[in-house]
Amino acid sequence: MLQQITIQTTDAKRLKPLIKSAIQNQLDDIEHGIQLTHARLQTFEKQYNMSTAEFLRRFKPGDLEETLDFIDWQGETKMLALLEEKKAAYKEAQIK
């Protein structure tokens, strides 16, 4: 369901490009964060010789010990999900 946000201004011609630019800057920052998070996940995957999906499958029920690395690894997966969610929200934005 589309929702609408209203911004009132006396100079829409000048404000629209600023809003579009701000959204694009946020998207760029989020994309950079996603790339960094993927790199961190790959580091864990190489270090422990298992995919992130396998790690999560084994970590949640307690098959793996709760080490600092594993807690960080789980945190990175949560960060990736949050960044992907934010990216989707910004990409859906339409400035008219």
CYANA upper distance limits for C-alpha pairs under 8 A (distance plus 0.5 A):
  9 THR  CA     15 LEU  CA      8.25
 11 ASP  CA     15 LEU  CA      6.90
 12 ALA  CA     16 LYS  CA      6.32
 13 LYS  CA     17 PRO  CA      7.92
 14 ARG  CA     18 LEU  CA      7.46
 15 LEU  CA     19 ILE  CA      6.73
 16 LYS  CA     20 LYS  CA      6.65
 16 LYS  CA     95 ILE  CA      7.63
 17 PRO  CA     21 SER  CA      6.44
 18 LEU  CA     22 ALA  CA      6.59
 19 ILE  CA     23 ILE  CA      6.69
 19 ILE  CA     95 ILE  CA      8.48
 20 LYS  CA     24 GLN  CA      6.66
 20 LYS  CA     95 ILE  CA      7.59
 21 SER  CA     25 ASN  CA      6.55
 22 ALA  CA     26 GLN  CA      6.74
 23 ILE  CA     27 LEU  CA      6.69
 23 ILE  CA     90 TYR  CA      7.13
 24 GLN  CA     28 ASP  CA      6.61
 25 ASN  CA     29 ASP  CA      6.71
 26 GLN  CA     30 ILE  CA      6.56
 26 GLN  CA     90 TYR  CA      8.40
 27 LEU  CA     31 GLU  CA      6.50
 27 LEU  CA     87 LYS  CA      6.71
 27 LEU  CA     90 TYR  CA      7.27
 27 LEU  CA     91 LYS  CA      8.26
 28 ASP  CA     32 HIS  CA      6.68
 29 ASP  CA     33 GLY  CA      6.73
 30 ILE  CA     34 ILE  CA      6.65
 30 ILE  CA     83 LEU  CA      6.65
 30 ILE  CA     86 LYS  CA      8.07
 30 ILE  CA     87 LYS  CA      6.95
 31 GLU  CA     35 GLN  CA      6.77
 31 GLU  CA     87 LYS  CA      8.07
 32 HIS  CA     36 LEU  CA      6.79
 33 GLY  CA     37 THR  CA      6.55
 33 GLY  CA     83 LEU  CA      7.79
 34 ILE  CA     38 HIS  CA      6.60
 34 ILE  CA     80 LEU  CA      6.71
 34 ILE  CA     83 LEU  CA      6.96
 34 ILE  CA     84 GLU  CA      7.99
 35 GLN  CA     39 ALA  CA      6.76
 36 LEU  CA     40 ARG  CA      6.80
 37 THR  CA     41 LEU  CA      6.66
 37 THR  CA     76 GLU  CA      6.81
 37 THR  CA     79 MET  CA      7.97
 37 THR  CA     80 LEU  CA      6.79
 38 HIS  CA     42 GLN  CA      6.63
 38 HIS  CA     80 LEU  CA      8.22
 39 ALA  CA     43 THR  CA      6.77
 40 ARG  CA     44 PHE  CA      6.97
 40 ARG  CA     76 GLU  CA      7.93
 41 LEU  CA     45 GLU  CA      6.66
 41 LEU  CA     52 THR  CA      7.44
 41 LEU  CA     73 TRP  CA      7.29
 41 LEU  CA     76 GLU  CA      7.37
 41 LEU  CA     77 THR  CA      8.14
 42 GLN  CA     46 LYS  CA      6.62
 43 THR  CA     47 GLN  CA      6.55
 44 PHE  CA     48 TYR  CA      6.51
 44 PHE  CA     49 ASN  CA      8.42
 44 PHE  CA     73 TRP  CA      7.32
 45 GLU  CA     49 ASN  CA      5.84
 45 GLU  CA     50 MET  CA      5.60
 45 GLU  CA     51 SER  CA      5.81
 45 GLU  CA     52 THR  CA      6.86
 46 LYS  CA     50 MET  CA      7.54
 50 MET  CA     54 GLU  CA      6.78
 50 MET  CA     55 PHE  CA      6.98
 51 SER  CA     55 PHE  CA      6.65
 52 THR  CA     56 LEU  CA      6.64
 52 THR  CA     77 THR  CA      8.48
 53 ALA  CA     57 ARG  CA      6.68
 54 GLU  CA     58 ARG  CA      6.68
 55 PHE  CA     59 PHE  CA      6.28
 56 LEU  CA     60 LYS  CA      6.45
 56 LEU  CA     74 GLN  CA      7.74
 57 ARG  CA     61 PRO  CA      7.96
 58 ARG  CA     62 GLY  CA      7.19
 58 ARG  CA     63 ASP  CA      5.71
 58 ARG  CA     64 LEU  CA      6.67
 59 PHE  CA     63 ASP  CA      6.20
 59 PHE  CA     64 LEU  CA      5.63
 59 PHE  CA     65 GLU  CA      8.18
 59 PHE  CA     70 PHE  CA      8.43
 62 GLY  CA     66 GLU  CA      8.45
 65 GLU  CA     70 PHE  CA      8.39
 66 GLU  CA     70 PHE  CA      6.61
 66 GLU  CA     71 ILE  CA      6.99
 67 THR  CA     71 ILE  CA      6.75
 68 LEU  CA     72 ASP  CA      6.62
 69 ASP  CA     73 TRP  CA      6.50
 70 PHE  CA     74 GLN  CA      6.63
 71 ILE  CA     75 GLY  CA      6.65
 72 ASP  CA     76 GLU  CA      6.69
 73 TRP  CA     77 THR  CA      7.01
 74 GLN  CA     78 LYS  CA      6.95
 75 GLY  CA     79 MET  CA      6.62
 76 GLU  CA     80 LEU  CA      6.61
 77 THR  CA     81 ALA  CA      6.84
 78 LYS  CA     82 LEU  CA      6.74
 79 MET  CA     83 LEU  CA      6.60
 80 LEU  CA     84 GLU  CA      6.56
 81 ALA  CA     85 GLU  CA      6.64
 82 LEU  CA     86 LYS  CA      6.74
 83 LEU  CA     87 LYS  CA      6.55
 84 GLU  CA     88 ALA  CA      6.69
 85 GLU  CA     89 ALA  CA      6.83
 86 LYS  CA     90 TYR  CA      6.77
 87 LYS  CA     91 LYS  CA      6.57
 88 ALA  CA     92 GLU  CA      6.71
 89 ALA  CA     93 ALA  CA      7.22
